[in-house]
Amino acid sequence: MKTTSNWTSTIPVTFKTQGGRKRIAAKETTDLPGCDSPLLLNLARGFHWQSLIDDGTYANIKALAEAIGIDSGVVAKATRLTLLSPTIVRKLILGEADLSMQTLRRSFPLVWEKQERELLR
């Protein structure tokens, strides 16, 4: 028997229109100590983009990337962040985790407990 569970995370973001395109404005998080705005921006984008794939709006990363005019590698790197444990995501948002996009580009375990041991040491 195979069981699956769904996990939902809510990340409050503000959208701004800039140059005719909607952008995520991470205004409130930039004042936090240890805050990595590019990481938070990619985290928010990743969860948004993954939800568009999950709800069937787009069939896959490639279709989504073509629709929004971004390289599929950029979309893949951002959506990969949705695999992070809820504890790590919370710590990133609160500025309590000393992680960067560069660190998270490397391979990390899919098991949340292992992620936390390796990434939050």
Rosetta constraint file for C-alpha pairs under 8 A:
AtomPair CA 9 CA 86 HARMONIC 7.71 0.50
AtomPair CA 11 CA 44 HARMONIC 6.74 0.50
AtomPair CA 13 CA 24 HARMONIC 6.54 0.50
AtomPair CA 13 CA 25 HARMONIC 6.79 0.50
AtomPair CA 13 CA 26 HARMONIC 6.61 0.50
AtomPair CA 13 CA 44 HARMONIC 7.48 0.50
AtomPair CA 14 CA 24 HARMONIC 5.76 0.50
AtomPair CA 14 CA 25 HARMONIC 5.26 0.50
AtomPair CA 14 CA 26 HARMONIC 6.88 0.50
AtomPair CA 14 CA 27 HARMONIC 7.99 0.50
AtomPair CA 15 CA 22 HARMONIC 6.17 0.50
AtomPair CA 15 CA 23 HARMONIC 5.44 0.50
AtomPair CA 15 CA 24 HARMONIC 4.58 0.50
AtomPair CA 15 CA 25 HARMONIC 5.67 0.50
AtomPair CA 16 CA 22 HARMONIC 5.51 0.50
AtomPair CA 16 CA 23 HARMONIC 5.13 0.50
AtomPair CA 16 CA 24 HARMONIC 6.16 0.50
AtomPair CA 16 CA 25 HARMONIC 6.14 0.50
AtomPair CA 17 CA 21 HARMONIC 5.37 0.50
AtomPair CA 17 CA 22 HARMONIC 4.39 0.50
AtomPair CA 17 CA 23 HARMONIC 5.98 0.50
AtomPair CA 18 CA 22 HARMONIC 6.21 0.50
AtomPair CA 18 CA 23 HARMONIC 6.62 0.50
AtomPair CA 24 CA 41 HARMONIC 6.78 0.50
AtomPair CA 24 CA 44 HARMONIC 8.00 0.50
AtomPair CA 26 CA 30 HARMONIC 6.43 0.50
AtomPair CA 26 CA 37 HARMONIC 6.91 0.50
AtomPair CA 26 CA 40 HARMONIC 7.55 0.50
AtomPair CA 26 CA 41 HARMONIC 6.96 0.50
AtomPair CA 27 CA 31 HARMONIC 7.89 0.50
AtomPair CA 29 CA 35 HARMONIC 6.84 0.50
AtomPair CA 29 CA 37 HARMONIC 7.47 0.50
AtomPair CA 29 CA 93 HARMONIC 7.21 0.50
AtomPair CA 29 CA 94 HARMONIC 7.71 0.50
AtomPair CA 30 CA 35 HARMONIC 6.02 0.50
AtomPair CA 30 CA 36 HARMONIC 7.59 0.50
AtomPair CA 30 CA 37 HARMONIC 6.28 0.50
AtomPair CA 31 CA 35 HARMONIC 7.30 0.50
AtomPair CA 32 CA 94 HARMONIC 7.07 0.50
AtomPair CA 32 CA 95 HARMONIC 5.77 0.50
AtomPair CA 33 CA 95 HARMONIC 5.81 0.50
AtomPair CA 33 CA 96 HARMONIC 7.84 0.50
AtomPair CA 34 CA 95 HARMONIC 5.13 0.50
AtomPair CA 34 CA 96 HARMONIC 6.86 0.50
AtomPair CA 34 CA 97 HARMONIC 7.39 0.50
AtomPair CA 34 CA 98 HARMONIC 6.55 0.50
AtomPair CA 35 CA 92 HARMONIC 7.48 0.50
AtomPair CA 35 CA 93 HARMONIC 7.77 0.50
AtomPair CA 35 CA 94 HARMONIC 7.83 0.50
AtomPair CA 35 CA 95 HARMONIC 4.87 0.50
AtomPair CA 36 CA 40 HARMONIC 6.36 0.50
AtomPair CA 36 CA 95 HARMONIC 7.80 0.50
AtomPair CA 36 CA 99 HARMONIC 7.89 0.50
AtomPair CA 36 CA 100 HARMONIC 6.49 0.50
AtomPair CA 37 CA 41 HARMONIC 5.96 0.50
AtomPair CA 38 CA 42 HARMONIC 6.08 0.50
AtomPair CA 38 CA 101 HARMONIC 7.29 0.50
AtomPair CA 39 CA 43 HARMONIC 6.01 0.50
AtomPair CA 39 CA 100 HARMONIC 6.07 0.50
AtomPair CA 39 CA 101 HARMONIC 5.36 0.50
AtomPair CA 40 CA 44 HARMONIC 6.13 0.50
AtomPair CA 40 CA 92 HARMONIC 7.32 0.50
AtomPair CA 40 CA 93 HARMONIC 6.85 0.50
AtomPair CA 41 CA 45 HARMONIC 6.10 0.50
AtomPair CA 42 CA 46 HARMONIC 5.77 0.50
AtomPair CA 42 CA 78 HARMONIC 5.17 0.50
AtomPair CA 42 CA 81 HARMONIC 7.81 0.50
AtomPair CA 43 CA 47 HARMONIC 6.31 0.50
AtomPair CA 43 CA 78 HARMONIC 6.21 0.50
AtomPair CA 43 CA 79 HARMONIC 7.67 0.50
AtomPair CA 43 CA 81 HARMONIC 5.97 0.50
AtomPair CA 43 CA 82 HARMONIC 7.19 0.50
AtomPair CA 44 CA 48 HARMONIC 6.20 0.50
AtomPair CA 45 CA 49 HARMONIC 5.87 0.50
AtomPair CA 45 CA 78 HARMONIC 6.45 0.50
AtomPair CA 45 CA 79 HARMONIC 7.51 0.50
AtomPair CA 46 CA 50 HARMONIC 5.90 0.50
AtomPair CA 46 CA 75 HARMONIC 7.12 0.50
AtomPair CA 46 CA 77 HARMONIC 7.87 0.50
AtomPair CA 46 CA 78 HARMONIC 4.28 0.50
AtomPair CA 46 CA 79 HARMONIC 3.95 0.50
AtomPair CA 46 CA 80 HARMONIC 7.07 0.50
AtomPair CA 46 CA 81 HARMONIC 6.30 0.50
AtomPair CA 46 CA 82 HARMONIC 6.27 0.50
AtomPair CA 47 CA 51 HARMONIC 6.14 0.50
AtomPair CA 47 CA 78 HARMONIC 7.92 0.50
AtomPair CA 47 CA 79 HARMONIC 6.36 0.50
AtomPair CA 47 CA 81 HARMONIC 7.80 0.50
AtomPair CA 47 CA 82 HARMONIC 5.85 0.50
AtomPair CA 48 CA 52 HARMONIC 6.50 0.50
AtomPair CA 49 CA 53 HARMONIC 6.53 0.50
AtomPair CA 49 CA 64 HARMONIC 7.71 0.50
AtomPair CA 49 CA 75 HARMONIC 7.51 0.50
AtomPair CA 49 CA 79 HARMONIC 6.63 0.50
AtomPair CA 50 CA 54 HARMONIC 6.02 0.50
AtomPair CA 50 CA 79 HARMONIC 5.75 0.50
AtomPair CA 50 CA 82 HARMONIC 7.59 0.50
AtomPair CA 51 CA 55 HARMONIC 5.96 0.50
AtomPair CA 52 CA 56 HARMONIC 6.35 0.50
AtomPair CA 52 CA 57 HARMONIC 5.18 0.50
AtomPair CA 52 CA 58 HARMONIC 6.10 0.50
AtomPair CA 53 CA 57 HARMONIC 5.88 0.50
AtomPair CA 53 CA 58 HARMONIC 4.96 0.50
AtomPair CA 53 CA 59 HARMONIC 5.97 0.50
AtomPair CA 53 CA 60 HARMONIC 5.91 0.50
AtomPair CA 53 CA 61 HARMONIC 7.31 0.50
AtomPair CA 53 CA 64 HARMONIC 7.58 0.50
AtomPair CA 58 CA 63 HARMONIC 5.96 0.50
AtomPair CA 58 CA 64 HARMONIC 5.56 0.50
AtomPair CA 59 CA 63 HARMONIC 6.24 0.50
AtomPair CA 59 CA 64 HARMONIC 7.52 0.50
AtomPair CA 60 CA 64 HARMONIC 6.32 0.50
AtomPair CA 61 CA 65 HARMONIC 5.98 0.50
AtomPair CA 61 CA 72 HARMONIC 6.27 0.50
AtomPair CA 61 CA 75 HARMONIC 6.57 0.50
AtomPair CA 61 CA 76 HARMONIC 6.54 0.50
AtomPair CA 62 CA 66 HARMONIC 6.21 0.50
AtomPair CA 62 CA 72 HARMONIC 5.45 0.50
AtomPair CA 63 CA 67 HARMONIC 6.22 0.50
AtomPair CA 64 CA 68 HARMONIC 6.29 0.50
AtomPair CA 64 CA 72 HARMONIC 7.91 0.50
AtomPair CA 65 CA 69 HARMONIC 5.77 0.50
AtomPair CA 65 CA 70 HARMONIC 5.02 0.50
AtomPair CA 65 CA 71 HARMONIC 5.87 0.50
AtomPair CA 65 CA 72 HARMONIC 5.01 0.50
AtomPair CA 65 CA 75 HARMONIC 6.39 0.50
AtomPair CA 66 CA 70 HARMONIC 6.47 0.50
AtomPair CA 66 CA 71 HARMONIC 7.48 0.50
AtomPair CA 66 CA 72 HARMONIC 7.53 0.50
AtomPair CA 70 CA 74 HARMONIC 6.92 0.50
AtomPair CA 70 CA 75 HARMONIC 7.27 0.50
AtomPair CA 71 CA 75 HARMONIC 6.83 0.50
AtomPair CA 72 CA 76 HARMONIC 6.04 0.50
AtomPair CA 73 CA 77 HARMONIC 6.12 0.50
AtomPair CA 74 CA 78 HARMONIC 6.33 0.50
AtomPair CA 75 CA 79 HARMONIC 6.07 0.50
AtomPair CA 76 CA 80 HARMONIC 6.02 0.50
AtomPair CA 77 CA 81 HARMONIC 6.99 0.50
AtomPair CA 77 CA 105 HARMONIC 7.25 0.50
AtomPair CA 78 CA 82 HARMONIC 7.67 0.50
AtomPair CA 79 CA 83 HARMONIC 7.87 0.50
AtomPair CA 80 CA 84 HARMONIC 7.94 0.50
AtomPair CA 81 CA 104 HARMONIC 7.85 0.50
AtomPair CA 83 CA 110 HARMONIC 6.75 0.50
AtomPair CA 84 CA 88 HARMONIC 6.36 0.50
AtomPair CA 84 CA 89 HARMONIC 6.49 0.50
AtomPair CA 84 CA 110 HARMONIC 7.60 0.50
AtomPair CA 84 CA 112 HARMONIC 6.95 0.50
AtomPair CA 84 CA 115 HARMONIC 7.42 0.50
AtomPair CA 85 CA 89 HARMONIC 6.30 0.50
AtomPair CA 85 CA 112 HARMONIC 4.98 0.50
AtomPair CA 85 CA 113 HARMONIC 7.91 0.50
AtomPair CA 85 CA 115 HARMONIC 7.16 0.50
AtomPair CA 85 CA 116 HARMONIC 7.40 0.50
AtomPair CA 86 CA 90 HARMONIC 6.05 0.50
AtomPair CA 87 CA 91 HARMONIC 6.19 0.50
AtomPair CA 87 CA 116 HARMONIC 7.71 0.50
AtomPair CA 88 CA 92 HARMONIC 6.07 0.50
AtomPair CA 88 CA 97 HARMONIC 7.22 0.50
AtomPair CA 88 CA 116 HARMONIC 6.80 0.50
AtomPair CA 88 CA 120 HARMONIC 7.67 0.50
AtomPair CA 89 CA 93 HARMONIC 6.27 0.50
AtomPair CA 90 CA 94 HARMONIC 6.18 0.50
AtomPair CA 91 CA 95 HARMONIC 5.92 0.50
AtomPair CA 91 CA 96 HARMONIC 4.74 0.50
AtomPair CA 91 CA 97 HARMONIC 5.22 0.50
AtomPair CA 92 CA 96 HARMONIC 5.99 0.50
AtomPair CA 92 CA 97 HARMONIC 5.22 0.50
AtomPair CA 92 CA 98 HARMONIC 7.87 0.50
AtomPair CA 92 CA 99 HARMONIC 7.55 0.50
AtomPair CA 97 CA 120 HARMONIC 6.67 0.50
AtomPair CA 98 CA 120 HARMONIC 7.65 0.50
AtomPair CA 99 CA 103 HARMONIC 6.15 0.50
AtomPair CA 99 CA 104 HARMONIC 7.23 0.50
AtomPair CA 99 CA 119 HARMONIC 7.60 0.50
AtomPair CA 100 CA 104 HARMONIC 6.32 0.50
AtomPair CA 101 CA 105 HARMONIC 6.02 0.50
AtomPair CA 102 CA 106 HARMONIC 7.32 0.50
AtomPair CA 104 CA 108 HARMONIC 7.31 0.50
AtomPair CA 108 CA 115 HARMONIC 6.39 0.50
AtomPair CA 109 CA 114 HARMONIC 6.16 0.50
AtomPair CA 109 CA 115 HARMONIC 5.45 0.50
AtomPair CA 110 CA 114 HARMONIC 7.66 0.50
AtomPair CA 110 CA 115 HARMONIC 6.93 0.50
AtomPair CA 111 CA 115 HARMONIC 6.27 0.50
AtomPair CA 112 CA 116 HARMONIC 6.18 0.50
AtomPair CA 113 CA 117 HARMONIC 6.32 0.50
AtomPair CA 114 CA 118 HARMONIC 6.13 0.50
AtomPair CA 115 CA 119 HARMONIC 5.69 0.50
AtomPair CA 115 CA 120 HARMONIC 7.76 0.50
AtomPair CA 116 CA 120 HARMONIC 5.25 0.50
AtomPair CA 116 CA 121 HARMONIC 7.59 0.50
AtomPair CA 117 CA 121 HARMONIC 6.00 0.50
